Amino acid sequence: MKSIFVVLLAVCLGVSAEAQKKKELTTLVNVNYCLPKVIYRVEVMLECEKYIPGPYRNYAEKELGIKPEIDRAREVWKVTAIDIEPQYIPDEKAVYSVSASGDYLPVMLSLTGEGFLAGVSAGKESVFNEELRMEFQSDRQPEQSRIDMMKLNTYNHLKEVLDTNYTFQEIDGVMKKIWDPIIRYVPKTESDNVKEAVSEIFRIRSERVKLLGAENNVPDGKSLELILKEFDRMEQNYLSLFMGGKETYRIKRVFECVPEKEEEPVVIFRFTEENGIADKKNVSALAYCLKITDVTVAASTPVNGETATSAIFYRVPAVGELQLLRGKEEVMSFRAVVPQLGEIKKFPVDIISNEGISIEFYPQFGSLKKINRK
């Protein structure tokens, strides 16, 4: 959505008797505008691979004859993608005003919604108002995962226990002691679980061999394929109790980076493979930075914000090489316009009024686009 503010300003001008009729303004009118600066929105995609040890890893070598590779819980992070997007915001160091009082000639300013100068007596066509988006990505990591035998569909956490119990019964006229056990159920111990898991692994392998040998009278085709696939899944579930497993998840983090000086790296974020994004103060972590090099400005002499005559201030922006650094290594670079590293120039208001000039600007850079005579 675009918006425009059209302001009639009074400028104190010395004009000849033939000039258009002056108007009297008793109240001071002051209108502010600003020049832009660029900030970079850096979107970082991260991938984390979480290694989860099996709860029965200590039994793997003894019961299965294999040594698990995952012996402890750990995470391995990596940066998979970085996207850099320029955004233009008001530069708090480049705010100016045009004041009017007493005799004045009207001057029309075109401003964007951000307060950037878009034009002087230039109509509506040059108005710029960039729509900004707000995005939220939760950086909350998943809860610590663990491999649990209780989650297996074929597992029963209770086992049957027979308590010793005897009753007396008369048989052929003789009282005899007869064992009459009482059945009850108790939770399985870790040893019970290990034995059951090992038994299931070897049972599944045996059943698979029978299927492949056509010993179970199962027809070839889709049915056999589905049964073998299910056996593979069941075996992997039980094996993960000993061998452990891996989980992979991805998150997105967004940072803002503002380059202030040439050849001065600005840290976007710091990174470690063990923890992902690290605190910026953690100098032991690898730093990802933005740096502007080879800056050029097509201007002669900059001016300051103080002038004896009313003037419109604008920028001659700088152009430089924007580098993304990983430590000291250059990952990528491209040519970029960096307004805040450019120079400030001015255009007198009396010339605009007397000569009937209209000026258009590039609002996102604060630079001249077109100067026309009406």
N, C-alpha and C positions, 0 to 999 in steps of 0.2 A: 504494500500500500504506500502511495506517495503523498507527500504533503508539501505545502509551500507557504512561506510567510512573506508577504509583501509589505515592506515598511517604507513609508515616506519620511525621509530624513532631511533635516535642515542643515545646510552647510554654509559657513560664513565665507562668502566670496566677495572679492572686489571686482565689480563689473562696471562696464561703461554705461553711459546714459541710454545707449541704444538697446541694452539688454532687456530681457523680459521683465515685467513688473515684479518687484520684490514683495514678499509677504512678511508680516510682523509676527514673531513668535515670542511670547513672554515667558513660557515655561520651558525649562531645559529638557530636551529629549535625548536620551542616550540609548543606543541599541548596540548590543554585544554580538559578536560572532567569533567563531574559533576556526583554527586550521586543524587538520587531522593528523594523527600519527597511526602507524600500523602496529598491530600486535599479531602474533601468530598463534593460532589455535592448533595445538599438536595433539592428534588423536593416536594413541598407542594401543595396539592389540597385543595382548600377552597370552601365552599358553603355559599351563602348568601341568606337569606330569607327576602324579602322586604315586609313590611306591608304598604298598601296604603289605607288611610281613604276615605270613600265615600263622595262626595261633598255635599250630602243631609243628612248626618248622624244626624244632629240636628232635622230633621223631622221624623226620623225613629220611635221613640216611640209614637209620636202623631198620625201619619198616618197609621202605620203598627202594632203598639203594641209590637214592639221588640226593644231591646237595642243593638246597635252595639258593638261588642267586640273590633274593631279597631277604636280607637278614635284619633290617631295621627300617623304621618309618622315615621317609625323607621326601623332599620335593625338588624337582628340577624345573626351573623357569627359563623361558626364552621369549625374546621379542620377535613377533612374527610379522608385524607391519607397523609403519609409521606414516601418518598422513598429515601434511602441513598445509593449513589454509590461512591466508591473510584476512584480517578483519580491521576495519578502520574506525577509530574512536576519537573523541575530542582530545586534543593535546592541551593539557592544563598549562603548559609553558607558552602557548601561542594563542592567547585570548585577547581580542582587540575590540574597540568600540568606535562608533561614529556618533558624534554629538552635534546637536543643533540648538540654536537659540538666536533671538533677534531676527535680523533680515536673513532669509535663506532662499535657496532654490531647491526644488524637490529632486530627490534621487531615490530610485527604486532598487532595493536589494532583494535578491532571491536567496533564501536560506533553506537548507534541508531540515528534516525533523531532528537531526542531531545537532543543529546549529552551525553546520558547515556552510561556508560561503559558496553559492552556486552560480551567482551572476549579478551584474550591476546593470540595470535598465535592459535586461536581456530576455524578459518574458518568462514563460513557464517551462519551456522545453528543456532547460538544462538542469532542472531540479533532480536531485539524487537523494534517495532515501532507501538504503539497503536494509532488507529485513533480516533480523538476526534470529537464530533458533536457539532454544534451550533444550539440552538433552541431559538425561540422567541415566547413568549406568551404575548399578550397585557394584561396589568392589568387595562386597562381603564374600568371603570364601566359603565353599561348602564345609559342613561340619566334618570332623575327622571320621573317615570311613574305617571300618574294620571288617574282616572276613569272619562271618559267624555261621557255625554249623546249624544254628537254630533256624536260619533263613532257608535252608534247603527243604524243598517240598516233601522229600522222602524221609525226612528225619523225625523221629519220635523222641522227645527229650526224657521220657520215662522208660524204665525197664521193669520187667516182672521179677518179683522176688518171692520165693516160696519159704514161708516160715514153718519150722518143724512143729508138727502138731499130731498127737496120737489120740485115738479113741479106742474104747474097748467094746468088743462085739462077741456075742456068743455064737460059736460055729461048731456044730455037731456036739453040742452040750458042753463045749469048752470055751471059756472066756479068753479071747485072743486080743493082743495089742496090735492095732492097725494104724498105719501112717496115713493121716488125713491132712495134707498140707493146706495152709491158708495162703491164698494168693493176694499179694499187695504190690503197689507200684511206687517206686522211688526214683528221684532224679538220677540221671546217669552221671558218672564221674568223668573226668578228662580221659582217664585210661579207657573207659568204655567207649567214649566218642572216637578215640584214636583207632581202637580195634574195629569199630563199625565202619569208619571211613576207609580204612585199609581193605576191609572185607568187600565193601561196595566197589572200590576201584578194581579189584581183581575179578569180582563177579561181572562187572560191566565189560571188562576186556574179554572174559571168557564168552559172554553172550555175543559179543561182536564177532569173535572168531567163528562161532557156530553159525551166525547169520551169513557171514561171507562164504562159509563152506556149505551153505544150503542145507544145514542139518535141522532147521526149525520149520521147514515146510512153508516159509514165507515167500510169496511170489516176487520175482524180480520186478523192477520198475520203481514207480513213485513211492509205493508203500515201503519198500526196502530202504530207499533213500531217506525217507522221513525218520524211520526207526534208527538208522545209523547216525543221522544228524542229532537226534535226541540223546543217544548214548554218548556221543562226543560231548554234548553240553553237560550231561550229568557227570562225566568223568572229569571235565575241567573244573566243575564246581567243587568236587571232592579233592582234586589235586591242589586247588587254590588254598585249601586248609593247611597244606604243607609247604607249597611253593610260594604262596603269596600272590599278589596281583597288582595291576596298575590301573589308575584312573586318569583321564585327561579332561581338563576343562579350560575354558577361555574367558577372559575378561577384557574390558575396554577401559582405559583411563584417559582422561582429557586434561591437558595442561595449557597454560597460557605463557607465552614468552615474549618479552619486549626488548628488542635490541636498542641500546642507548649510544654505544660508541663503536667506531670502526675498529676491527681487529680485536675486539674484546668478547670472548666467548661468554654466553649466558647459559647457565645450567637449566635444562628443562626438567630432567629427573635423573635420579641415580638408580642403578640396577645391580642386583646380584643374582646368580643362578640359584642360590639356596633360598632366597626370600622374595624374589621379584623386585617390586619397587621399594627402594630404600629411602631413608631420610636424606634430604639434601645436605645436611651437616655431616653425614657419614662419608668422609673423604676416602675411606678404604673401598667404597663401592664405585663401580664404573659410572662415569658421568656421560650423559647424552647432552650435547650443547648445540646452540645455534650461534653462528658467527658471521658477521658481515665483513667482506674483504673487497678490495679493489673498488672502492667507492669513488664515483665521479659525479660532479655537480656542474651543470652547464650554466654557470652564472659568473658574474664578475665580482662585485663587492656586496656583501650582505649589509642590511640596515637593521637598526634597532627599532623598538616600538614607540620611540618618542619622535615627534615631528612637529614643526611649527605650523604647518598647514594640514588641513584635513586630508587623509589619504586612506586608500584601501590597501591592506596588506595581503600578500599572497606568497606562495612558496615556489621555489624552484627545487623540486625534490631530487634527492640523490638516487642514483642507480648503483647497485653493487651485487656482488656474488654472495648469495645466501647459502651457507654451508651447514649441513647437519654432520656433527662430529660424534663419534663413539670413542671416548677417550681422546686420543690424538689422531685417530683414523678418520678420514673423510668418508662418510657413507654415501652422500649424494649432495648435489649443489645445483642451483639454477639462478639466473639473473632475476633480480627483484627490485621494485621501486620502494624506497624507504624514505617517506616524506620528512620525518624528524631529523634525518641526517643531512637534509638539504639546507638551502639558504632562504632567508626572508627578504622579500622585495616589496616596494610600495608603488601605488599608482595614485597620483593626486586627484582628489575629487573635483576640483575646479575645472580641470581639463575635461573630465567626463561630462560635466554639465555644459560648459561653454562650447565644446566641440560636438556635442550630441553623440557621444560614444556609448556603445553598449559592450559589455565584457561578459564572456562566459568562462566558467572555471570547470576543472575536473574536481568535483567535491571530495572524492576519496583521496586525492593527492594534494588539494589546495593549490593547484597550479593553473596557469592560464591555458584556456582552450581556444578562445577566439576573441578578437577585438574588431568590432564593426562600427562604421559610422551610420547613424540612423538615416 
